[in-house]
């Protein structure tokens, strides 16, 4: 995916600076809706946004994080679409905004929301047990080319998830068929990692932050990362797929969307406030701690990115046999 860093316009800066700059600011409690249970990456995103906005006085009203798990986030999506025109209802947007519609899980399309900002990307890493005979990314590619069924790949949270798509993109990039993968879906990444450490599966595709601790204690080895550049910390020595000659940059985005029907002034206020929040020291610390990539996009660029990513994901999900052409 192509991520474009863009944030221009005096209006956006003024929106974040004060309530009256755009003639609109929140007038009551703001809900940030999360399509999963407390404790996961999406919930962590919402609470990080909440703290950054309130601690830095970018908002003069309260915020409530509302968890609505179920249906692969479809319950949360439905709830937010029922609040058309309400600028006090926000949603943590993830790749499920796209995959749910592509696979037919939900009739709700990403066009049914107002994109506010894409906050960061959680790039996927490819990890094996430290005892594995798969030593590096080139070794993994060779194994998959020779016999895809010899590598059991675990991931969360379902077939067709962005972690599954990452594995499919790797197969396409090395000239194989995504349908040949030996894929094993788990309810959560922690469950997939537990099975990897127990040597029940051969590979896990997951977020960098989920793997780093296990790499540091010597129980896991990350053979390649699907990021545009190397990570730091425990993963500093791990090459990107691009470095290994495989064209693969892919991760799960985290963004904020709102219901349809917001005014330009309301969109501008939230774009500006979130941009300011993304520049705070605590937000930067969260990015580093969780291996999140600072790929902020404003609403216009976020919408463009969603459209382009929808087409790319559909192509892979068709290849995986999980969507129709």
C-alpha positions as CSV (number, residue, x, y, z in Angstrom):
1,X,0.0,0.0,0.0
2,X,1.1,3.6,-0.6
3,X,1.0,5.9,2.3
4,X,1.1,9.6,1.7
5,X,2.0,12.0,4.4
6,X,-0.1,15.1,3.9
7,X,-1.5,17.7,6.1
8,X,-1.9,21.2,4.7
9,X,-4.2,24.1,5.2
10,X,-4.5,26.8,7.8
11,X,-8.0,25.7,8.7
12,X,-6.8,22.4,10.1
13,X,-4.2,24.0,12.3
14,X,-6.7,26.6,13.5
15,X,-9.2,23.9,14.3
16,X,-6.9,22.2,16.8
17,X,-5.9,25.5,18.4
18,X,-9.3,26.5,19.8
19,X,-12.9,25.7,20.0
20,X,-14.0,28.9,18.2
21,X,-11.5,28.8,15.3
22,X,-13.8,26.9,13.0
23,X,-17.1,27.9,14.6
24,X,-17.7,24.4,15.9
25,X,-16.4,22.2,18.7
26,X,-17.9,19.2,20.6
27,X,-20.7,20.2,22.8
28,X,-21.2,17.0,24.8
29,X,-19.6,13.7,25.6
30,X,-17.7,12.1,22.7
31,X,-18.0,8.3,22.2
32,X,-15.1,6.5,20.6
33,X,-16.5,3.1,19.5
34,X,-14.3,0.0,19.3
35,X,-15.3,-3.2,17.5
36,X,-13.6,-5.5,19.9
37,X,-13.3,-6.2,23.6
38,X,-11.2,-4.2,26.0
39,X,-7.5,-4.9,26.0
40,X,-6.8,-5.5,22.3
41,X,-5.0,-3.3,19.8
42,X,-8.1,-1.5,18.8
43,X,-9.1,-0.7,22.3
44,X,-5.5,0.4,23.1
45,X,-5.8,2.8,20.1
46,X,-9.0,4.3,21.4
47,X,-7.7,4.9,24.9
48,X,-4.4,6.3,23.5
49,X,-6.5,8.8,21.5
50,X,-8.6,9.6,24.6
51,X,-5.6,10.4,26.7
52,X,-3.8,12.4,24.1
53,X,-6.8,14.6,23.5
54,X,-7.8,15.2,27.1
55,X,-4.3,15.4,28.7
56,X,-3.3,18.1,26.1
57,X,-6.5,20.0,26.4
58,X,-7.4,19.5,22.8
59,X,-11.0,18.8,23.8
60,X,-13.2,20.6,26.4
61,X,-15.7,17.7,26.9
62,X,-15.5,14.2,28.2
63,X,-14.7,11.0,26.2
64,X,-16.1,7.5,26.6
65,X,-14.6,4.5,25.0
66,X,-17.5,2.2,24.0
67,X,-16.6,-1.5,23.3
68,X,-19.0,-3.3,21.0
69,X,-17.4,-6.6,20.1
70,X,-18.9,-9.2,17.8
71,X,-19.4,-10.0,14.2
72,X,-15.9,-9.1,13.2
73,X,-16.6,-5.5,14.2
74,X,-19.9,-5.5,12.3
75,X,-21.9,-4.7,15.5
76,X,-19.8,-1.6,16.1
77,X,-20.0,-0.5,12.5
78,X,-23.8,-0.8,12.5
79,X,-24.0,1.2,15.7
80,X,-22.0,4.1,14.3
81,X,-23.9,4.2,11.0
82,X,-27.1,4.6,13.0
83,X,-25.7,8.0,14.2
84,X,-25.6,9.8,10.9
85,X,-24.7,13.4,11.2
86,X,-23.5,13.1,14.8
87,X,-19.9,14.5,15.2
88,X,-19.8,13.2,18.8
89,X,-19.6,9.6,17.7
90,X,-16.3,8.3,16.4
91,X,-15.1,4.8,15.4
92,X,-11.7,3.2,15.5
93,X,-11.4,2.1,11.8
94,X,-9.4,-1.0,10.9
95,X,-9.0,-3.2,7.9
96,X,-12.3,-4.9,8.9
97,X,-14.0,-1.8,7.4
98,X,-12.9,-3.2,4.1
99,X,-12.7,-7.0,4.5
100,X,-16.1,-7.4,6.1
101,X,-17.7,-6.0,2.9
102,X,-15.4,-7.8,0.5
103,X,-16.1,-11.2,2.1
104,X,-19.9,-10.6,2.4
105,X,-19.8,-10.6,6.2
106,X,-21.5,-7.1,6.2
107,X,-23.3,-4.9,3.8
108,X,-21.7,-1.8,5.3
109,X,-19.1,-0.3,3.0
110,X,-16.3,2.0,4.0
111,X,-18.1,4.7,2.0
112,X,-20.8,4.7,4.6
113,X,-18.4,6.5,7.0
114,X,-16.7,9.9,7.0
115,X,-12.9,9.3,7.1
116,X,-11.3,11.7,9.7
117,X,-7.6,10.5,9.9
118,X,-5.5,7.5,9.6
119,X,-3.3,7.5,12.7
120,X,-0.7,4.8,12.2
121,X,0.1,1.4,10.6
122,X,0.8,-1.8,12.5
123,X,3.0,-3.6,10.0
124,X,3.0,-7.4,10.0
125,X,6.0,-9.5,10.9
126,X,6.7,-13.1,10.0
127,X,7.9,-15.0,13.0
128,X,9.0,-18.6,13.8
129,X,10.0,-20.5,16.9
130,X,13.6,-19.9,17.8
131,X,14.2,-23.7,17.3
132,X,12.7,-23.6,13.8
133,X,14.7,-24.9,10.9
134,X,13.5,-21.8,9.0
135,X,16.4,-19.5,9.7
136,X,15.5,-16.4,7.7
137,X,13.2,-14.9,5.1
138,X,14.9,-16.4,2.1
139,X,14.6,-19.8,3.8
140,X,10.9,-19.3,4.4
141,X,10.4,-18.2,0.7
142,X,12.2,-21.3,-0.5
143,X,10.0,-23.6,1.7
144,X,6.8,-21.9,0.5
145,X,7.8,-22.2,-3.1
146,X,8.7,-25.8,-2.8
147,X,5.8,-27.0,-0.7
148,X,3.4,-24.4,0.8
149,X,1.7,-27.2,2.8
150,X,4.9,-27.8,4.7
151,X,4.5,-24.5,6.6
152,X,1.5,-24.2,8.9
153,X,0.8,-20.5,9.3
154,X,-1.1,-19.3,12.3
155,X,-2.7,-15.8,12.7
156,X,-5.7,-13.9,14.3
157,X,-8.5,-13.5,14.1
158,X,-10.2,-15.3,11.2
159,X,-9.7,-16.4,7.7
160,X,-9.5,-13.3,5.6
161,X,-8.0,-11.1,8.3
162,X,-5.2,-8.7,7.5
163,X,-2.7,-11.2,9.0
164,X,-4.0,-13.9,6.6
165,X,-3.8,-11.4,3.8
166,X,-0.2,-10.7,4.6
167,X,0.6,-14.4,4.1
168,X,-1.3,-14.4,0.9
169,X,0.6,-11.4,-0.4
170,X,3.8,-13.1,0.4
171,X,2.8,-16.1,-1.7
172,X,1.8,-13.8,-4.6
173,X,5.1,-11.9,-4.3
174,X,7.2,-15.1,-4.6
175,X,5.1,-16.4,-7.5
176,X,3.0,-18.9,-5.7
177,X,-0.8,-19.3,-5.2
178,X,-2.3,-17.9,-2.0
179,X,-4.9,-20.7,-2.0
180,X,-2.0,-23.2,-1.4
181,X,-1.3,-21.9,2.0
182,X,-1.8,-24.1,5.1
183,X,-3.6,-21.5,7.1
184,X,-4.7,-21.8,10.8
185,X,-6.9,-19.1,12.3
186,X,-7.0,-18.4,16.0
187,X,-9.2,-16.1,18.1
188,X,-6.3,-13.9,19.0
189,X,-2.6,-13.4,18.3
190,X,-1.7,-14.6,21.8
191,X,-3.2,-17.9,21.0
192,X,-1.4,-18.2,17.7
193,X,1.9,-17.3,19.4
194,X,1.3,-19.9,22.2
195,X,0.9,-22.6,19.5
196,X,4.0,-21.4,17.7
197,X,6.1,-21.5,20.9
198,X,4.6,-25.0,21.6
199,X,5.8,-26.0,18.1
200,X,2.3,-26.9,16.9
201,X,2.6,-24.5,13.9
202,X,5.6,-23.3,11.9
203,X,5.0,-19.6,11.4
204,X,2.9,-16.7,12.8
205,X,2.0,-13.5,11.0
206,X,1.3,-10.8,13.6
207,X,1.9,-7.3,14.7
208,X,5.5,-6.4,15.6
209,X,4.6,-5.5,19.1
210,X,3.2,-8.9,19.7
211,X,6.5,-10.6,18.8
212,X,9.1,-8.2,20.1
213,X,9.0,-9.5,23.7
214,X,9.4,-13.1,22.7
215,X,12.3,-12.2,20.4
216,X,14.0,-10.4,23.3
217,X,13.8,-13.4,25.5
218,X,15.1,-15.7,22.8
219,X,11.9,-17.8,22.3
220,X,11.0,-16.5,18.9
221,X,12.8,-15.3,15.7
222,X,11.3,-12.8,13.3
223,X,12.6,-13.7,9.8
224,X,11.3,-10.6,8.0
225,X,9.0,-7.6,8.4
226,X,6.5,-6.3,6.0
227,X,7.3,-2.6,6.8
228,X,8.7,0.1,4.6
229,X,11.8,0.2,6.8
230,X,13.4,-1.7,9.7
231,X,12.1,-1.5,13.2
232,X,14.2,-0.6,16.2
233,X,14.5,-2.2,19.6
234,X,14.5,-6.0,19.7
235,X,13.7,-6.1,15.9
236,X,16.5,-3.8,14.8
237,X,18.4,-6.6,13.0
238,X,15.4,-8.0,11.1
239,X,15.4,-7.1,7.4
240,X,12.3,-6.0,5.5
241,X,10.9,-8.1,2.7
242,X,12.0,-5.4,0.3
243,X,15.6,-5.8,1.4
244,X,15.3,-9.5,0.7
245,X,14.1,-8.8,-2.9
246,X,10.4,-9.5,-2.2
247,X,8.0,-6.6,-2.9
248,X,5.9,-6.7,0.2
249,X,4.9,-3.7,2.4
250,X,1.7,-4.4,4.4
251,X,0.1,-3.7,7.7
252,X,-3.1,-3.1,9.5
253,X,-4.1,0.6,9.6
254,X,-5.7,2.2,12.6
255,X,-7.7,5.3,12.0
256,X,-10.7,7.3,13.1
257,X,-13.9,7.5,11.1
258,X,-17.2,9.2,11.9
259,X,-20.8,8.6,10.6
260,X,-21.8,10.1,7.3
261,X,-23.3,13.6,7.2
262,X,-20.7,15.7,9.1
263,X,-20.2,19.3,8.1
264,X,-16.8,20.4,6.7
265,X,-16.3,22.4,9.9
266,X,-16.8,19.3,12.0
267,X,-14.4,17.3,9.9
268,X,-11.8,20.0,10.0
269,X,-12.0,20.2,13.8
270,X,-11.4,16.5,14.3
271,X,-8.7,16.4,11.7
272,X,-6.9,19.2,13.4
273,X,-7.4,17.8,16.9
274,X,-6.1,14.4,16.0
275,X,-3.1,15.8,14.1
276,X,-2.2,17.7,17.3
277,X,-2.7,14.6,19.4
278,X,-0.4,12.6,17.1
279,X,2.4,15.1,17.8
280,X,2.3,14.9,21.6
281,X,5.1,13.2,23.5
282,X,2.9,10.5,25.0
283,X,1.6,9.6,21.5
284,X,5.1,9.3,20.2
285,X,6.0,7.1,23.2
286,X,3.1,4.8,22.3
287,X,4.2,4.5,18.7
288,X,7.7,3.5,19.8
289,X,6.5,1.1,22.5
290,X,4.1,-0.7,20.2
291,X,6.2,-0.6,17.0
292,X,3.5,1.4,15.4
293,X,4.5,3.4,12.3
294,X,3.7,7.1,12.3
295,X,1.8,7.2,9.0
296,X,-0.7,10.0,9.7
297,X,-3.1,10.8,6.8
298,X,-5.8,13.5,6.8
299,X,-9.4,12.7,5.8
300,X,-9.0,13.3,2.1
301,X,-5.9,11.1,1.8
302,X,-7.4,8.5,4.2
303,X,-10.4,8.2,1.9
304,X,-8.1,7.7,-1.1
305,X,-6.1,5.1,0.7
306,X,-9.2,3.2,1.8
307,X,-10.4,3.0,-1.9
308,X,-7.0,1.8,-3.1
309,X,-6.6,-0.7,-0.3
310,X,-10.1,-2.1,-0.8
311,X,-9.2,-3.0,-4.4
312,X,-5.9,-4.6,-3.3
313,X,-7.5,-6.6,-0.5
314,X,-10.3,-7.8,-2.8
315,X,-7.7,-9.1,-5.2
316,X,-5.9,-11.1,-2.5
317,X,-9.2,-12.4,-0.9
318,X,-10.3,-13.6,-4.3
319,X,-7.0,-15.4,-4.6
320,X,-7.5,-16.9,-1.1
321,X,-10.9,-18.2,-2.2
322,X,-12.7,-16.0,0.4
323,X,-14.3,-13.5,-2.0
324,X,-15.9,-13.4,-5.4
325,X,-14.4,-11.6,-8.3
